[in-house]
């Protein structure tokens, strides 16, 4: 039986209403792509009429390519754009890919291509429609036949990238260490003013502290989101029971993470983690007053995303040897060493909290801490920006915005 080829590619190029987005399938006539090709030409849909890609009338490209409009064609102007600049752009891109050797010549009559093409109803610049769709089609073909992206590129970019059309960036904890600023003052107005002095940085996490949540309610997160729309926001609920319900509260308020108390029953913690995973936010586990952290972890069936080693404000005056205080960092890392992600990154991050300053932060960082949680050192400082900078300077890596994350196109041949 002859081998059935099946390749998938995608590309977005351009900007504004003239932007081009092409999804395509390339494959054997006797396989699923061939079936889809035949169905597209024989099962017409109003407003999404498929058409063969022609360089000019009476000259189809090879491999034979069918174009399916993504957006409903409602007027003759809409139709003109898809049958004109978009059609010839796709056709020429396929022909050029064949001539350049990207598409194997011996497959020209064995393969067919199905291209789904987006044309905005308000697009009006025919040259840009052509240029963008030509480039997007050719890039999609290249990616399909190279089976791009590589797994390494996918893992590297999935959490750092910002989609240009989505208009939002949903932050993830993909590149520790981080500085988590605990907003504990029970006043929205206080923190509204404070956030104006916190520098923009990919390394900063905002924590809505328990006192602030109790005073202002869970919807305080929405108000903070308006001030810092792209921030990673943690709801420090310190949940002890009914974890599923409280996770849902935090999720509905747009939090990126919620905190459960390590003092809760193991069953309650498991339910908290499961619900966080279900809705897609991070599950933090605060081990304040938990005497044996690994023993508690051993009782859990589920794996939290972040474990916090936390010394409370009321007990900070107690002198503890720094090495003994932060030794559990290594213990937690060792406990989860066999649960790393496929990418090689740690499945579980470790955060530390309790009276940390720029002078003392280096020790837990050297022990492997992924998140440094700081409250009063920043929130009560005369110069909050300088205090934040002092702490950021203790953290290795980029301290401000990673500009590369906003690129709409990176080097496809570079796995990172």
N, C-alpha and C positions, 0 to 999 in steps of 0.2 A: 504494500500500500504506500502510495506517495506521501511524503512528509507534508503536513499541513502547517503553513506559516501563519503567524498571527502576531502583529506588533501594534502597540498603542502609543500615540504621541500627543502632546499638547503644547500650545505656545500662545502667549499673550504679548502683543507689541503695540506700541503707540500710546496715545493719550487722548483725553477728552472724548467727545462723541464719535470721533473717527477711529477709535481703538479697534483693534482686531483680536479676536479670540478664536482659535481654531483647535478643535478636538478631532483627531482622525484615527482611523484603523487601517492598517495595511495587512493584506494577507492573501492566502490562496483562494482561487475561485471555487474550489471544492471544499472550503472550510467555512467557519462562521462568518468571516468577512464577506465571502462570496454570497452567502445566504442573505446577509444584511443588505448587500449591494442590490441584489435582485428584488428584495422586498421593497427597498426604497423607491425603485423605479416603477414597481407594479402596484404598490399600495399607496396611492397619493392621499395627502392630507391637506385640507383647505388652509391656505396661508403658509404652508410649509412645503410647497411643491419642490421635490428634488429635481436637480438638473445636472446633466453631464458637464464636466469642466471642459470648456472649449477655449482654445487660444484665440480663435476667431470662428465665426459661423462656418460649419462644415469641416472643422479641424479639431477633433478631440485630442486631448493629451493622452500619453501612455506612461504608466499603466492607466487603464480606464479609471476615471475618478468621478464619483457622484458627489454633488454638493447638496447638503441639507440645511436650509436656513433655520437658525435657532429662534429668531424673533419672527412672530407672525407678520406676514406681508399683507398690509391692509390697503395700500394704495399703489397706483402705477409707479409712483416715485420710489417707493420701497422696492418694488419689483425691478425697476431700472437699475438700482444700485447692486442688487445681487446678480442680475443677468449681465451687468456691464463690468465695472471695475473689479468686483469680487470674483466673478467667474473667470475672467482672463488672468487675474492674479494667481488664483489657485492653479489653473492649468499650466501657466508658464513656470510656476515654482516646481511643479511635478516634472515637467519636461527638462528643466535645468538640473534638477536633482538626478535625473536619468543620465543626462549628458555628462555631468561631472563625476559619474561613477558612484554616487551615493546610493542610488537604486541599481541593483545588479541588472545588466542587460539581459541575462538569460532568464530573468523573472518577469520581463516586461509583459508577456502574454499569459503568464501564470497567476500574476497578482492583480488585485483590484484595490482601489482606495475609496474609503468613505470619509468625507470631510464635513464636519458640522461647523458652520460658519456663523459668527455673530456680526450683524450690522445694526448699529444703533439707528432707530427711526429718525433721529435728528442729524445724523451724519450728512454732510453736504460737500465736503472736499473730496472730489473723485480721485485726485492724485494721491491723497493720503489714504483713502480707502484701498486703492490699488497697492501702494507701497507697503502698508501695514499688513494687508492680507497675504501679499507675496512673501514678505519676510516671515510672518507667523507660520505659513504653510511649510515653507522650506525648513524652518527651525523645528517644527513638529515632526516632519519626516526624519530629520537627522536624529532627533531624540528617540523616535520610535525604533529606528533601526539600530541605534546604539544601546537600546534598552535603558535609556536615561530616565530618571537620575540613578546614580549608584546608591547603594544602601548607605555608604559613608556620607554622601552629600545630603541624603534625606535626613539622616540623624543630625547632621550638623546644622542644617537650615530650618528644620521644622519648627523650632521654638524661637529662633531669632528673627525670622523673616516677618515682614509686614506686607500684606496684600494691598496693592495700590488702589483697588476699587472698593475693598471692604471698608475703608475709612476708619478702621479701628485696629488697635494692636492689643491682643490679649496676651499679657506677659506670662511666661513660664519660668520655673527655676532651673534653667538649663546650663548655667555657667557659674557655679559658686566659686568663691564665697561672696556673701551678700551682707549688707548692713540693714538691719530691720529697726526702724524708728518707732518706738512704742509711744503712741499718743494717749497718754493716761490722764491728762488733766480733764476733769469732768465739765468741759466747756467747748462747744463747737466754735464759738467766736475766737477763743484762744488759739485753737489749732488752725482755723481759717487764716489767721494772721501769721502763725508760725510757718505754714506751708509755703508762703511767699518767699521765705528765706531758706528753704531747703533746696539745694542745687538739683538740677535735672541730671539723673544718673540711672543707668541700667542696673547699678549695684544696690539701689535703695528699694526696700520693701516698707510699706506703711502698715503699721499694726494699729487697729482700733482697739485700744485697751479696754479691759473689763470695766473700770470706773466710768469711762466715757460711754460705753454701751449701756450700762445700768442707768446712767443719768439721762442720756438722750434717746435711747432706744435703738433698735436694729437699723432703722431707716437713716441713722446718721451716716451709714456707709454710702448710701445714695448721694447724700449731700457732699461728702468728701470726694466721691467719684466725679462730681461736676467740676471740682477744683483740680483734680488730678486724674483725668480720664484714662490715662495709660498706665497708671500705677498698679503694682501688685499689692492688693489689700487683704490683710489677714483680720478676721473677726475673732478676737480673743474671748471666746465664749466660756472657756473653762468648763465645758459640759460635764456633768456628773450622771445624768440620766436622760431618757428620751432623746438620745443623740440624733436619731433620724429626723425628728421634728426640728431640732435646732440647726442642723445642717441645712435643711430646706429654708429656714428663715434667712440664714447667711447667704445662701445661693440666690434667693429671690431679691436680696438687697444688693446683689452684684459683687459679693466678696469672692476673691480668688482662692481663699483658704479659710478653714475654721479650726478652732482649737478645742480639743477635748482634754479633760484632766486625767492624768495617769492614775489618780486615786479612784476613778470610777471602776465599777465591776468590769471584768474582762469581757463579758457578754455585751455590756453597753458600749464599750470601746469598739468592739468588732462591728456592732451595728452602725456606729458613728462612721467608721472607716468605709464600710460597704456603701453607705448612703453617699458619702463624699465621692467615692469612685463612680457611683451611678450617675450623679449629676455633673461630674467632671471637674470638681475642685479638689484642692489639696487637703489632706487630713493631717493636722499637726497634733502631736501628743505631748502635753506639758507634764514633765515628771517632777514638778515641785512637791516636796515632802514625800516622794517615793524613795524609800531607803535602799532598795535593791532594784535597780533599773532593769537589768537583764532578766532577773527572776520574774518581773512583771511582764516583760516582753515574751517570755517563754509561755505565758498563759494565754497569749493572743493567738487566734487563728488567722487573723488578717494582718497585713503589713502596712503600717502608717507611712506617709510620705516624709514627714519631718518629726524628729524627736527633740524636744526642748529640755536641756539640762538647766534647771531654773532654781536660783536661790532668791527667795522672796525679799521684798524691801524690809520687812520687819525683822529679818534675820541676817541682814547684810553686815551688821556690826560684829557678828561672830567671826573670829579670825580662823581661817582655814588655809592650810598649805596649798598654794596654787596647783602644784603637781597632783596632789590628792584630789583637789576639787574637780579638775578637768580630766582625770584619768578615765572616767566613764565614756569620754569621747571615743577613745581607742577601743574600749570594750564593746560599744555599740557598733562601731565599724567592723570589728571582728565578728560580732554576732551575725551581721548581715552580709558577710563577705561572699557567701555563696548565692546571694540573691541580686547580683548586679544586673543591670539592664543589658540587652543584647549589644548595645553600643559600647559597653564597658564602663559606663558611668555608674555611680552608686545609686542603688534603688532607693535607699533611705538616707536623707540628709540629717545632719546633727546641728542643732542651734544651741547657743548658750546665752544665758541671761542672768542678770543680777549684779548691779553696781559696776558694770564694765565701762572703762574709759579708754581714751586713745593710748594711755600708757600701759594698761593691763590687757588690751585686746590681743596683743601679739602672741601671748602665751597660749590661749585656746586655739588661735589660728594655727600655730605651729604644731598643735596636737591633732589637727585635722578638722576643726570646726568649719562648717559650711555657712553658717549664719551667725552673725554677731548681733544680739538684740540689745539696744541701748535706749533708755528713756530720758531720765532727768539730765544726763550729761549734755543732751541736745535740747530737749524741750524747756529746760530751765536756764539755759545758757544766755548770757548777755548778747552773744553773737552766735546764734544757732547755725548760720552758714559756715562760719569758721570751725565750730565744733564738729559739724558734719564732715567738713573737708579733712580735719585732723584724723577722723576715723577712717574715711575713705582712703587716705594715704597709707594706712596700715594694711589695706587689702590689696593683694596682687592682682594685676590685670587692669583693663580699661576702667577708669573711674567715672567717666561721663557717658554720653550717648554713643552707642555703636552705630555710626552713620551707614555702615554697609548693610544694615538690616533693612533699609528702605529701598534698596535697589530693586527695580522690577526685573532686572536680568543680570545674572552673574555668569562667570565663565563656566560653561557646561563641562569643560574638560578638567576642571579643577574639583576634586572630590571635597575640598573644603573651601 
